[in-house]
Amino acid sequence: MAQVTLKNLEKSYGPTKVIHGIDLEIKDKEFVVFVGPSGCGKSTTLRMIAGLETISGGELFIGDRVVNDMPPRQRNISMVFQDYALYPHMTVAKNLGFSLKIAGVSQSEIETRVADAAAILGLEPYLKRKPGQLSGGQRQRVAMGRAIVRHPDVYLFDEPLSNLDAKLRTQMRIEIKKLHQRVGNTIIYVTHDQVEAMTLADRIVIMRDGIIEQVGSPREVFEKPNNTFVATFIGSPPMNLIDAHVASSNGDPVLKLGDGSELSAPARLRNTLEAGKAVKLGVRPEDISPEGNALPTAGEIAQLQLPVLLSEDLGSEATLFTELAGSPVQSIMYNPRTVHAGETLSFNMALDKCHVFDGETLRNLAA
């Protein structure tokens, strides 16, 4: 079993606490991605799991063993680093087998494991080359292969794709997903890129300032964000947030915007909204679109007239920058046409897909 459990895990550097007692259970064979902005503690947490950072408090289990004080080599984990960490004077084959040689594994077993890893990752043509003769993507596959040959219980990936260009990152995401399907081991992966998190993870762990803000499947954290931080961190472009307060119209709650205009409150939230409460209305760019563009006719729809400040044409779609009651708003326009700055368009907003966040706590009122 390669279940990994964090119980009230803490990390301090002197008087400065950087990980604030986090709890998490990672299931056997699960692909979990830690994501968050720089400095949120995700890499520090990974390094504690690896044994490269000491643990200041709490307990860390791999399987049923507490490994707080266990050296890395005894944890049966393999780590893939951001900078590949390959030996430049060794061939690919020797890089792949070096850790096994140090561990005293027989030469015949090393050759078998190296051949198996090379076959999984398509490295057979490169076994006699040195790292300097490889592309960035090929070097990253070698780093992954070096992890595979050890037959670990847990794979740890620390921002492995950040040094690659956009096209290679896409290719390597596919390779890593295929690797998980083939080997079936537990994978813990750290990235600041929410696209990587959404496409790779079984579950995403979203961190900020040394705490866990939310844990869930990619679909869960996208559709049901706990707070405004998660709502704006997950999704590209990010969720729009519009300042409002709850008012009453004919006995029904409405959202009164900064310019005095009113929007109907989403039906599912009407029983939870208190008159006079400051809130933030959250709407994803794909849920506010020019009339005739993608939104279904069914459901709660608000019709708005909004000025276009800027348009970014991406080919199959365009991002329109506008504003609503003084708050900046981005909209996705599918099957785009040319739109000029200053042009006013009719937009449809899917109210039934909107979120309402508490104006003080910033928590999702539906969570």
MIBAKE-305601 format. One record per residue (C-alpha): residue number from 1; residue in three letters; x negated, y negated, z negated. Coordinates in Angstrom, 2 decimals, padded with zeros to 5 digits. Example, Ala and Ser with C-alpha at 12.3 -4.5 7.8 and 13.67 -1.06 7.14 Angstrom:
node num->1, residu->ALA, px->-012.30, py->004.50, pz->-007.80;
node num->2, residu->SER, px->-013.67, py->001.06, pz->-007.14;
***
This chain:
node num->1, residu->MET, px->000.00, py->000.00, pz->000.00;
node num->2, residu->ALA, px->-001.31, py->-003.45, pz->000.92;
node num->3, residu->GLN, px->001.22, py->-005.58, pz->-000.87;
node num->4, residu->VAL, px->-000.32, py->-008.86, pz->-002.08;
node num->5, residu->THR, px->001.22, py->-010.58, pz->-005.12;
node num->6, residu->LEU, px->000.42, py->-014.02, pz->-006.51;
node num->7, residu->LYS, px->001.64, py->-014.64, pz->-010.06;
node num->8, residu->ASN, px->001.36, py->-018.22, pz->-011.36;
node num->9, residu->LEU, px->-001.88, py->-018.58, pz->-009.39;
node num->10, residu->GLU, px->-003.91, py->-021.70, pz->-010.18;
node num->11, residu->LYS, px->-007.10, py->-023.31, pz->-008.97;
node num->12, residu->SER, px->-008.93, py->-026.23, pz->-010.54;
node num->13, residu->TYR, px->-012.17, py->-027.99, pz->-009.72;
node num->14, residu->GLY, px->-013.17, py->-029.41, pz->-013.08;
node num->15, residu->PRO, px->-010.24, py->-031.50, pz->-014.36;
node num->16, residu->THR, px->-008.61, py->-031.62, pz->-010.93;
node num->17, residu->LYS, px->-005.95, py->-028.97, pz->-010.34;
node num->18, residu->VAL, px->-005.43, py->-028.22, pz->-006.63;
node num->19, residu->ILE, px->-003.17, py->-025.14, pz->-006.82;
node num->20, residu->HIS, px->-000.32, py->-025.53, pz->-009.30;
node num->21, residu->GLY, px->000.80, py->-022.07, pz->-010.41;
node num->22, residu->ILE, px->002.24, py->-020.56, pz->-007.23;
node num->23, residu->ASP, px->004.23, py->-017.32, pz->-007.09;
node num->24, residu->LEU, px->004.54, py->-015.22, pz->-003.93;
node num->25, residu->GLU, px->005.03, py->-011.58, pz->-002.97;
node num->26, residu->ILE, px->003.70, py->-010.49, pz->000.44;
node num->27, residu->LYS, px->005.04, py->-007.13, pz->001.52;
node num->28, residu->ASP, px->003.04, py->-004.27, pz->002.97;
node num->29, residu->LYS, px->002.57, py->-004.70, pz->006.75;
node num->30, residu->GLU, px->004.09, py->-008.20, pz->006.68;
node num->31, residu->PHE, px->002.71, py->-011.08, pz->008.77;
node num->32, residu->VAL, px->002.80, py->-014.16, pz->006.52;
node num->33, residu->VAL, px->001.61, py->-017.59, pz->007.64;
node num->34, residu->PHE, px->000.61, py->-020.36, pz->005.24;
node num->35, residu->VAL, px->001.18, py->-023.74, pz->006.87;
node num->36, residu->GLY, px->000.94, py->-027.32, pz->005.71;
node num->37, residu->PRO, px->-000.99, py->-030.56, pz->006.20;
node num->38, residu->SER, px->-004.72, py->-030.86, pz->005.52;
node num->39, residu->GLY, px->-005.49, py->-030.72, pz->001.81;
node num->40, residu->CYS, px->-002.28, py->-028.88, pz->000.83;
node num->41, residu->GLY, px->-004.17, py->-025.89, pz->-000.64;
node num->42, residu->LYS, px->-003.47, py->-023.23, pz->001.97;
node num->43, residu->SER, px->-007.13, py->-022.40, pz->002.75;
node num->44, residu->THR, px->-008.04, py->-022.49, pz->-000.94;
node num->45, residu->THR, px->-005.28, py->-019.96, pz->-001.63;
node num->46, residu->LEU, px->-006.56, py->-017.72, pz->001.19;
node num->47, residu->ARG, px->-010.11, py->-017.92, pz->-000.15;
node num->48, residu->MET, px->-008.90, py->-016.90, pz->-003.61;
node num->49, residu->ILE, px->-007.23, py->-013.85, pz->-002.04;
node num->50, residu->ALA, px->-010.50, py->-013.10, pz->-000.24;
node num->51, residu->GLY, px->-012.57, py->-013.49, pz->-003.41;
node num->52, residu->LEU, px->-014.53, py->-016.43, pz->-002.02;
node num->53, residu->GLU, px->-013.06, py->-018.81, pz->-004.63;
node num->54, residu->THR, px->-012.70, py->-018.09, pz->-008.32;
node num->55, residu->ILE, px->-009.19, py->-018.05, pz->-009.79;
node num->56, residu->SER, px->-008.57, py->-020.59, pz->-012.56;
node num->57, residu->GLY, px->-005.32, py->-019.09, pz->-013.83;
node num->58, residu->GLY, px->-002.64, py->-016.51, pz->-013.12;
node num->59, residu->GLU, px->-003.03, py->-013.09, pz->-011.53;
node num->60, residu->LEU, px->-003.71, py->-011.82, pz->-008.03;
node num->61, residu->PHE, px->-002.69, py->-008.26, pz->-007.13;
node num->62, residu->ILE, px->-003.66, py->-006.29, pz->-004.00;
node num->63, residu->GLY, px->-001.50, py->-003.21, pz->-004.18;
node num->64, residu->ASP, px->-001.21, py->-002.41, pz->-007.89;
node num->65, residu->ARG, px->-004.71, py->-003.65, pz->-008.79;
node num->66, residu->VAL, px->-005.45, py->-007.00, pz->-010.43;
node num->67, residu->VAL, px->-008.39, py->-008.30, pz->-008.38;
node num->68, residu->ASN, px->-009.08, py->-011.66, pz->-010.07;
node num->69, residu->ASP, px->-012.66, py->-010.70, pz->-010.95;
node num->70, residu->MET, px->-013.25, py->-008.11, pz->-008.22;
node num->71, residu->PRO, px->-015.95, py->-009.01, pz->-005.66;
node num->72, residu->PRO, px->-014.83, py->-009.43, pz->-002.02;
node num->73, residu->ARG, px->-016.43, py->-006.21, pz->-000.79;
node num->74, residu->GLN, px->-014.29, py->-004.14, pz->-003.18;
node num->75, residu->ARG, px->-010.95, py->-005.68, pz->-002.16;
node num->76, residu->ASN, px->-010.77, py->-003.88, pz->001.21;
node num->77, residu->ILE, px->-009.92, py->-007.06, pz->003.09;
node num->78, residu->SER, px->-011.34, py->-008.50, pz->006.31;
node num->79, residu->MET, px->-011.49, py->-012.20, pz->007.08;
node num->80, residu->VAL, px->-011.60, py->-013.97, pz->010.45;
node num->81, residu->PHE, px->-013.07, py->-017.45, pz->010.17;
node num->82, residu->GLN, px->-012.47, py->-020.62, pz->012.15;
node num->83, residu->ASP, px->-016.04, py->-020.75, pz->013.47;
node num->84, residu->TYR, px->-016.28, py->-017.03, pz->014.46;
node num->85, residu->ALA, px->-019.44, py->-016.52, pz->012.29;
node num->86, residu->LEU, px->-021.10, py->-014.21, pz->014.85;
node num->87, residu->TYR, px->-024.80, py->-013.32, pz->014.86;
node num->88, residu->PRO, px->-026.17, py->-015.02, pz->018.02;
node num->89, residu->HIS, px->-029.13, py->-012.65, pz->018.46;
node num->90, residu->MET, px->-026.96, py->-009.49, pz->018.39;
node num->91, residu->THR, px->-024.91, py->-007.99, pz->021.18;
node num->92, residu->VAL, px->-021.15, py->-007.79, pz->020.86;
node num->93, residu->ALA, px->-021.42, py->-004.10, pz->019.99;
node num->94, residu->LYS, px->-023.93, py->-004.77, pz->017.21;
node num->95, residu->ASN, px->-021.85, py->-007.67, pz->015.88;
node num->96, residu->LEU, px->-018.83, py->-005.39, pz->015.72;
node num->97, residu->GLY, px->-020.67, py->-002.63, pz->013.89;
node num->98, residu->PHE, px->-022.98, py->-004.63, pz->011.63;
node num->99, residu->SER, px->-020.80, py->-004.60, pz->008.49;
node num->100, residu->LEU, px->-020.36, py->-000.83, pz->008.84;
node num->101, residu->LYS, px->-024.13, py->-000.36, pz->009.18;
node num->102, residu->ILE, px->-024.70, py->-002.36, pz->005.99;
node num->103, residu->ALA, px->-022.05, py->-000.21, pz->004.26;
node num->104, residu->GLY, px->-023.96, py->002.95, pz->005.19;
node num->105, residu->VAL, px->-021.44, py->004.33, pz->007.69;
node num->106, residu->SER, px->-022.91, py->006.95, pz->010.04;
node num->107, residu->GLN, px->-023.95, py->005.86, pz->013.53;
node num->108, residu->SER, px->-021.46, py->008.17, pz->015.21;
node num->109, residu->GLU, px->-018.60, py->006.75, pz->013.11;
node num->110, residu->ILE, px->-019.76, py->003.19, pz->013.87;
node num->111, residu->GLU, px->-019.74, py->003.92, pz->017.61;
node num->112, residu->THR, px->-016.24, py->005.41, pz->017.39;
node num->113, residu->ARG, px->-014.82, py->002.46, pz->015.47;
node num->114, residu->VAL, px->-016.52, py->-000.10, pz->017.72;
node num->115, residu->ALA, px->-015.14, py->001.64, pz->020.81;
node num->116, residu->ASP, px->-011.63, py->001.71, pz->019.30;
node num->117, residu->ALA, px->-011.73, py->-002.00, pz->018.40;
node num->118, residu->ALA, px->-013.12, py->-002.91, pz->021.82;
node num->119, residu->ALA, px->-010.31, py->-000.99, pz->023.51;
node num->120, residu->ILE, px->-007.64, py->-002.71, pz->021.40;
node num->121, residu->LEU, px->-009.01, py->-006.17, pz->022.22;
node num->122, residu->GLY, px->-010.19, py->-005.61, pz->025.79;
node num->123, residu->LEU, px->-013.85, py->-006.11, pz->024.90;
node num->124, residu->GLU, px->-015.35, py->-003.09, pz->026.69;
node num->125, residu->PRO, px->-016.91, py->-005.17, pz->029.52;
node num->126, residu->TYR, px->-018.68, py->-007.43, pz->027.03;
node num->127, residu->LEU, px->-020.23, py->-004.99, pz->024.56;
node num->128, residu->LYS, px->-023.78, py->-005.58, pz->025.83;
node num->129, residu->ARG, px->-023.47, py->-009.36, pz->025.97;
node num->130, residu->LYS, px->-024.48, py->-011.80, pz->023.26;
node num->131, residu->PRO, px->-022.09, py->-014.43, pz->021.82;
node num->132, residu->GLY, px->-023.70, py->-017.23, pz->023.81;
node num->133, residu->GLN, px->-022.58, py->-015.48, pz->027.02;
node num->134, residu->LEU, px->-018.92, py->-015.43, pz->025.99;
node num->135, residu->SER, px->-016.06, py->-017.91, pz->026.19;
node num->136, residu->GLY, px->-014.41, py->-019.24, pz->023.04;
node num->137, residu->GLY, px->-011.51, py->-016.83, pz->023.39;
node num->138, residu->GLN, px->-013.85, py->-013.87, pz->023.87;
node num->139, residu->ARG, px->-015.87, py->-014.85, pz->020.80;
node num->140, residu->GLN, px->-012.68, py->-015.05, pz->018.77;
node num->141, residu->ARG, px->-011.73, py->-011.55, pz->019.92;
node num->142, residu->VAL, px->-015.14, py->-010.32, pz->018.77;
node num->143, residu->ALA, px->-014.52, py->-011.90, pz->015.35;
node num->144, residu->MET, px->-011.17, py->-010.09, pz->015.23;
node num->145, residu->GLY, px->-012.81, py->-006.85, pz->016.33;
node num->146, residu->ARG, px->-015.35, py->-007.12, pz->013.53;
node num->147, residu->ALA, px->-012.42, py->-007.27, pz->011.12;
node num->148, residu->ILE, px->-010.65, py->-004.31, pz->012.74;
node num->149, residu->VAL, px->-013.59, py->-001.88, pz->012.51;
node num->150, residu->ARG, px->-013.54, py->-002.05, pz->008.72;
node num->151, residu->HIS, px->-010.02, py->-000.55, pz->008.55;
node num->152, residu->PRO, px->-008.97, py->-003.04, pz->005.85;
node num->153, residu->ASP, px->-005.72, py->-003.10, pz->003.91;
node num->154, residu->VAL, px->-005.30, py->-006.82, pz->004.54;
node num->155, residu->TYR, px->-006.44, py->-009.14, pz->007.33;
node num->156, residu->LEU, px->-007.06, py->-012.78, pz->006.45;
node num->157, residu->PHE, px->-007.17, py->-015.43, pz->009.20;
node num->158, residu->ASP, px->-008.40, py->-018.95, pz->008.37;
node num->159, residu->GLU, px->-007.31, py->-021.32, pz->011.18;
node num->160, residu->PRO, px->-008.87, py->-019.01, pz->013.80;
node num->161, residu->LEU, px->-007.58, py->-020.89, pz->016.85;
node num->162, residu->SER, px->-008.34, py->-024.50, pz->015.92;
node num->163, residu->ASN, px->-011.53, py->-024.61, pz->018.02;
node num->164, residu->LEU, px->-009.80, py->-023.44, pz->021.20;
node num->165, residu->ASP, px->-008.09, py->-025.49, pz->023.90;
node num->166, residu->ALA, px->-004.31, py->-025.42, pz->024.28;
node num->167, residu->LYS, px->-004.22, py->-022.69, pz->026.95;
node num->168, residu->LEU, px->-006.57, py->-020.41, pz->025.01;
node num->169, residu->ARG, px->-004.61, py->-020.94, pz->021.80;
node num->170, residu->THR, px->-001.49, py->-019.68, pz->023.54;
node num->171, residu->GLN, px->-003.33, py->-016.63, pz->024.88;
node num->172, residu->MET, px->-004.89, py->-015.84, pz->021.50;
node num->173, residu->ARG, px->-001.55, py->-016.15, pz->019.70;
node num->174, residu->ILE, px->-000.33, py->-013.35, pz->021.95;
node num->175, residu->GLU, px->-003.46, py->-011.30, pz->021.20;
node num->176, residu->ILE, px->-003.00, py->-011.70, pz->017.44;
node num->177, residu->LYS, px->000.68, py->-010.75, pz->017.64;
node num->178, residu->LYS, px->-000.24, py->-007.66, pz->019.68;
node num->179, residu->LEU, px->-002.92, py->-006.80, pz->017.12;
node num->180, residu->HIS, px->-000.36, py->-006.81, pz->014.33;
node num->181, residu->GLN, px->001.98, py->-004.60, pz->016.35;
node num->182, residu->ARG, px->-000.84, py->-002.11, pz->017.01;
node num->183, residu->VAL, px->-002.57, py->-001.89, pz->013.63;
node num->184, residu->GLY, px->000.47, py->-002.61, pz->011.44;
node num->185, residu->ASN, px->-001.57, py->-003.93, pz->008.51;
node num->186, residu->THR, px->-000.71, py->-006.85, pz->006.26;
node num->187, residu->ILE, px->-001.83, py->-010.15, pz->007.77;
node num->188, residu->ILE, px->-002.15, py->-013.47, pz->005.91;
node num->189, residu->TYR, px->-002.79, py->-016.33, pz->008.28;
node num->190, residu->VAL, px->-003.54, py->-020.00, pz->007.57;
node num->191, residu->THR, px->-002.90, py->-022.83, pz->010.01;
node num->192, residu->HIS, px->-001.92, py->-026.50, pz->010.10;
node num->193, residu->ASP, px->-000.16, py->-025.90, pz->013.43;
node num->194, residu->GLN, px->003.57, py->-025.30, pz->012.94;
node num->195, residu->VAL, px->003.87, py->-023.85, pz->016.48;
node num->196, residu->GLU, px->001.45, py->-021.06, pz->015.48;
node num->197, residu->ALA, px->003.43, py->-020.50, pz->012.30;
node num->198, residu->MET, px->006.77, py->-020.30, pz->014.10;
node num->199, residu->THR, px->005.58, py->-017.94, pz->016.83;
node num->200, residu->LEU, px->003.48, py->-015.55, pz->014.72;
node num->201, residu->ALA, px->005.08, py->-015.19, pz->011.30;
node num->202, residu->ASP, px->007.54, py->-012.75, pz->009.81;
node num->203, residu->ARG, px->007.73, py->-015.31, pz->007.00;
node num->204, residu->ILE, px->006.30, py->-018.81, pz->006.67;
node num->205, residu->VAL, px->004.95, py->-020.27, pz->003.43;
node num->206, residu->ILE, px->005.08, py->-024.08, pz->003.63;
node num->207, residu->MET, px->002.73, py->-025.81, pz->001.20;
node num->208, residu->ARG, px->002.19, py->-029.40, pz->000.08;
node num->209, residu->ASP, px->-000.12, py->-030.74, pz->-002.65;
node num->210, residu->GLY, px->-000.87, py->-027.31, pz->-004.08;
node num->211, residu->ILE, px->002.71, py->-026.10, pz->-004.41;
node num->212, residu->ILE, px->005.00, py->-023.97, pz->-002.23;
node num->213, residu->GLU, px->007.86, py->-026.03, pz->-000.82;
node num->214, residu->GLN, px->009.68, py->-023.17, pz->000.93;
node num->215, residu->VAL, px->009.28, py->-019.54, pz->001.96;
node num->216, residu->GLY, px->011.40, py->-017.99, pz->004.70;
node num->217, residu->SER, px->011.58, py->-016.63, pz->008.22;
node num->218, residu->PRO, px->010.84, py->-019.10, pz->011.04;
node num->219, residu->ARG, px->014.56, py->-019.33, pz->011.75;
node num->220, residu->GLU, px->015.43, py->-019.93, pz->008.08;
node num->221, residu->VAL, px->012.97, py->-022.77, pz->007.53;
node num->222, residu->PHE, px->014.01, py->-024.38, pz->010.82;
node num->223, residu->GLU, px->017.76, py->-024.16, pz->010.28;
node num->224, residu->LYS, px->017.89, py->-024.51, pz->006.46;
node num->225, residu->PRO, px->015.02, py->-026.71, pz->005.28;
node num->226, residu->ASN, px->014.90, py->-027.18, pz->001.51;
node num->227, residu->ASN, px->013.91, py->-030.84, pz->001.70;
node num->228, residu->THR, px->012.89, py->-033.67, pz->004.01;
node num->229, residu->PHE, px->009.23, py->-032.59, pz->003.97;
node num->230, residu->VAL, px->010.04, py->-029.15, pz->005.40;
node num->231, residu->ALA, px->012.61, py->-030.66, pz->007.76;
node num->232, residu->THR, px->010.09, py->-033.03, pz->009.33;
node num->233, residu->PHE, px->007.12, py->-030.64, pz->009.21;
node num->234, residu->ILE, px->008.83, py->-027.76, pz->010.99;
node num->235, residu->GLY, px->010.08, py->-028.56, pz->014.47;
node num->236, residu->SER, px->008.57, py->-030.47, pz->017.38;
node num->237, residu->PRO, px->009.59, py->-033.24, pz->017.78;
node num->238, residu->PRO, px->010.38, py->-033.48, pz->014.06;
node num->239, residu->MET, px->013.84, py->-033.92, pz->012.58;
node num->240, residu->ASN, px->015.16, py->-037.49, pz->012.64;
node num->241, residu->LEU, px->016.02, py->-038.98, pz->009.23;
node num->242, residu->ILE, px->018.54, py->-041.83, pz->009.05;
node num->243, residu->ASP, px->019.21, py->-043.79, pz->005.84;
node num->244, residu->ALA, px->022.86, py->-043.86, pz->004.77;
node num->245, residu->HIS, px->025.13, py->-043.80, pz->001.76;
node num->246, residu->VAL, px->028.34, py->-041.93, pz->001.12;
node num->247, residu->ALA, px->031.56, py->-043.95, pz->001.41;
node num->248, residu->SER, px->035.24, py->-043.06, pz->001.67;
node num->249, residu->SER, px->037.63, py->-043.53, pz->004.58;
node num->250, residu->ASN, px->041.26, py->-042.51, pz->004.13;
node num->251, residu->GLY, px->040.19, py->-040.26, pz->001.29;
node num->252, residu->ASP, px->037.53, py->-038.45, pz->003.33;
node num->253, residu->PRO, px->033.76, py->-038.92, pz->002.78;
node num->254, residu->VAL, px->031.89, py->-040.72, pz->005.55;
node num->255, residu->LEU, px->028.26, py->-041.67, pz->005.99;
node num->256, residu->LYS, px->027.83, py->-045.42, pz->006.12;
node num->257, residu->LEU, px->024.68, py->-046.47, pz->007.96;
node num->258, residu->GLY, px->022.51, py->-049.51, pz->007.40;
node num->259, residu->ASP, px->024.22, py->-051.56, pz->010.12;
node num->260, residu->GLY, px->027.67, py->-050.93, pz->008.62;
node num->261, residu->SER, px->028.70, py->-048.29, pz->011.16;
node num->262, residu->GLU, px->030.18, py->-045.03, pz->009.92;
node num->263, residu->LEU, px->029.82, py->-041.38, pz->010.87;
node num->264, residu->SER, px->032.05, py->-038.53, pz->009.77;
node num->265, residu->ALA, px->030.36, py->-036.31, pz->007.21;
node num->266, residu->PRO, px->029.71, py->-032.73, pz->008.37;
node num->267, residu->ALA, px->032.79, py->-030.68, pz->007.38;
node num->268, residu->ARG, px->030.78, py->-028.05, pz->005.49;
node num->269, residu->LEU, px->029.36, py->-030.75, pz->003.16;
node num->270, residu->ARG, px->032.44, py->-032.85, pz->002.42;
node num->271, residu->ASN, px->033.08, py->-031.24, pz->-000.95;
node num->272, residu->THR, px->029.49, py->-031.88, pz->-002.11;
node num->273, residu->LEU, px->029.19, py->-035.59, pz->-001.22;
node num->274, residu->GLU, px->029.72, py->-038.18, pz->-003.95;
node num->275, residu->ALA, px->030.91, py->-041.67, pz->-003.03;
node num->276, residu->GLY, px->028.18, py->-044.28, pz->-003.43;
node num->277, residu->LYS, px->025.34, py->-041.74, pz->-003.26;
node num->278, residu->ALA, px->022.28, py->-042.70, pz->-001.22;
node num->279, residu->VAL, px->021.43, py->-040.01, pz->001.31;
node num->280, residu->LYS, px->019.38, py->-039.31, pz->004.40;
node num->281, residu->LEU, px->021.13, py->-037.88, pz->007.46;
node num->282, residu->GLY, px->018.92, py->-035.34, pz->009.24;
node num->283, residu->VAL, px->019.44, py->-034.48, pz->012.90;
node num->284, residu->ARG, px->017.09, py->-032.54, pz->015.14;
node num->285, residu->PRO, px->016.22, py->-034.12, pz->018.52;
node num->286, residu->GLU, px->017.87, py->-031.24, pz->020.40;
node num->287, residu->ASP, px->021.14, py->-031.95, pz->018.53;
node num->288, residu->ILE, px->021.43, py->-035.54, pz->019.73;
node num->289, residu->SER, px->021.38, py->-035.66, pz->023.49;
node num->290, residu->PRO, px->022.58, py->-037.88, pz->026.34;
node num->291, residu->GLU, px->026.15, py->-037.15, pz->027.39;
node num->292, residu->GLY, px->026.35, py->-034.11, pz->029.65;
node num->293, residu->ASN, px->023.04, py->-032.69, pz->028.40;
node num->294, residu->ALA, px->023.19, py->-029.31, pz->026.69;
node num->295, residu->LEU, px->025.39, py->-029.99, pz->023.64;
node num->296, residu->PRO, px->028.50, py->-027.79, pz->023.57;
node num->297, residu->THR, px->031.92, py->-029.42, pz->023.77;
node num->298, residu->ALA, px->033.11, py->-027.38, pz->020.75;
node num->299, residu->GLY, px->032.23, py->-028.39, pz->017.21;
node num->300, residu->GLU, px->032.02, py->-031.76, pz->015.48;
node num->301, residu->ILE, px->030.60, py->-034.34, pz->017.88;
node num->302, residu->ALA, px->029.85, py->-038.00, pz->017.20;
node num->303, residu->GLN, px->029.60, py->-040.25, pz->020.26;
node num->304, residu->LEU, px->027.03, py->-043.04, pz->020.11;
node num->305, residu->GLN, px->025.79, py->-045.83, pz->022.37;
node num->306, residu->LEU, px->022.02, py->-046.16, pz->021.85;
node num->307, residu->PRO, px->019.26, py->-048.15, pz->023.60;
node num->308, residu->VAL, px->016.32, py->-046.24, pz->025.07;
node num->309, residu->LEU, px->013.02, py->-047.75, pz->023.94;
node num->310, residu->LEU, px->010.70, py->-045.25, pz->025.63;
node num->311, residu->SER, px->010.96, py->-042.05, pz->027.68;
node num->312, residu->GLU, px->008.35, py->-039.27, pz->027.87;
node num->313, residu->ASP, px->008.98, py->-037.00, pz->030.84;
node num->314, residu->LEU, px->007.64, py->-033.48, pz->030.22;
node num->315, residu->GLY, px->008.96, py->-031.91, pz->033.43;
node num->316, residu->SER, px->011.68, py->-029.53, pz->032.31;
node num->317, residu->GLU, px->012.77, py->-031.96, pz->029.61;
node num->318, residu->ALA, px->012.16, py->-035.48, pz->028.39;
node num->319, residu->THR, px->011.85, py->-037.02, pz->024.94;
node num->320, residu->LEU, px->013.83, py->-040.23, pz->024.58;
node num->321, residu->PHE, px->012.88, py->-042.68, pz->021.83;
node num->322, residu->THR, px->015.75, py->-044.78, pz->020.57;
node num->323, residu->GLU, px->017.08, py->-046.08, pz->017.27;
node num->324, residu->LEU, px->020.23, py->-045.76, pz->015.21;
node num->325, residu->ALA, px->021.07, py->-048.37, pz->012.57;
node num->326, residu->GLY, px->017.43, py->-049.44, pz->012.42;
node num->327, residu->SER, px->016.05, py->-045.90, pz->012.01;
node num->328, residu->PRO, px->013.85, py->-044.47, pz->014.79;
node num->329, residu->VAL, px->015.44, py->-041.52, pz->016.56;
node num->330, residu->GLN, px->014.04, py->-039.03, pz->019.08;
node num->331, residu->SER, px->016.30, py->-037.15, pz->021.47;
node num->332, residu->ILE, px->015.70, py->-034.24, pz->023.83;
node num->333, residu->MET, px->017.05, py->-034.72, pz->027.36;
node num->334, residu->TYR, px->017.26, py->-031.50, pz->029.36;
node num->335, residu->ASN, px->017.19, py->-031.57, pz->033.17;
node num->336, residu->PRO, px->015.87, py->-035.12, pz->032.86;
node num->337, residu->ARG, px->016.36, py->-038.05, pz->035.20;
node num->338, residu->THR, px->014.44, py->-041.29, pz->035.27;
node num->339, residu->VAL, px->015.39, py->-043.47, pz->032.31;
node num->340, residu->HIS, px->014.10, py->-047.02, pz->031.95;
node num->341, residu->ALA, px->013.21, py->-048.81, pz->028.73;
node num->342, residu->GLY, px->016.08, py->-051.02, pz->027.65;
node num->343, residu->GLU, px->018.73, py->-048.82, pz->029.25;
node num->344, residu->THR, px->021.70, py->-047.97, pz->026.99;
node num->345, residu->LEU, px->022.97, py->-044.40, pz->027.15;
node num->346, residu->SER, px->025.90, py->-042.51, pz->025.67;
node num->347, residu->PHE, px->024.67, py->-039.83, pz->023.25;
node num->348, residu->ASN, px->026.46, py->-036.91, pz->021.64;
node num->349, residu->MET, px->025.39, py->-035.90, pz->018.14;
node num->350, residu->ALA, px->026.28, py->-032.42, pz->016.88;
node num->351, residu->LEU, px->027.49, py->-033.29, pz->013.38;
node num->352, residu->ASP, px->028.05, py->-029.64, pz->012.48;
node num->353, residu->LYS, px->024.29, py->-029.07, pz->012.87;
node num->354, residu->CYS, px->023.24, py->-032.13, pz->010.88;
node num->355, residu->HIS, px->021.76, py->-032.01, pz->007.37;
node num->356, residu->VAL, px->022.29, py->-034.40, pz->004.48;
node num->357, residu->PHE, px->019.48, py->-034.90, pz->001.95;
node num->358, residu->ASP, px->019.68, py->-036.53, pz->-001.48;
node num->359, residu->GLY, px->018.25, py->-040.05, pz->-001.17;
node num->360, residu->GLU, px->016.28, py->-039.71, pz->-004.43;
node num->361, residu->THR, px->015.18, py->-036.08, pz->-004.72;
node num->362, residu->LEU, px->015.05, py->-035.58, pz->-000.92;
node num->363, residu->ARG, px->016.53, py->-032.10, pz->-001.44;
node num->364, residu->ASN, px->018.94, py->-030.66, pz->001.11;
node num->365, residu->LEU, px->022.42, py->-030.98, pz->-000.35;
node num->366, residu->ALA, px->023.44, py->-027.72, pz->001.37;
node num->367, residu->ALA, px->020.45, py->-025.73, pz->000.09;
***
